[in-house]
Amino acid sequence: MDQSATPGHPPQLKRIVYVDVDDTLVRTVGTKRIPIPKVIEQVRSLHASGADLYCWSTGGAIYARHIATELGIADCFTAFLPKPHLMIDDLPVAEWRTCTQLHPANC
C-alpha cells in the first residue's frame, strides 16, 4: 500500500498487527503445546492480505520465534518481540482510534 500522504489526505497505512503467543497461538497443558487453528488461519490470512504482523510474548522474542517456527508460520511475521513492561503514551490503549483488540475465540 502507498504510505505517502498528499496535503489534506491521510496516508494509506499498512495494517499493523501484534499477535500474542500463549493462549492465543497455542495453549500449554503440562508440557504439551496445543495449537489454536483458527488463530493460525487468521495469521495466514492477514499475512496474505499484506498486513505487517509482529509476534510477541512475555516469554521474549526468542520464545515467540520458536513457537511461530514450530507452528509453521514464522514467515508470516515481520519481527518477533518481547511484550513491553511499560508503555508510555498520551492515550490509553482502549482510546486508540486505529486499534482493535480481537480475542482468539473471535478469529
Sequence and secondary structure as in RCSB ss.txt:
>XXXX:A:sequence
MDQSATPGHPPQLKRIVYVDVDDTLVRTVGTKRIPIPKVIEQVRSLHASGADLYCWSTGGAIYARHIATELGIAD
CFTAFLPKPHLMIDDLPVAEWRTCTQLHPANC
>XXXX:A:secstr
      TTS      EEEEE BTTTEEEETTEEEE HHHHHHHHHHHHTT EEEEEETT HHHHHHHHHHHT GG
GEEEEEE  S    SS GGG TT     GGG 
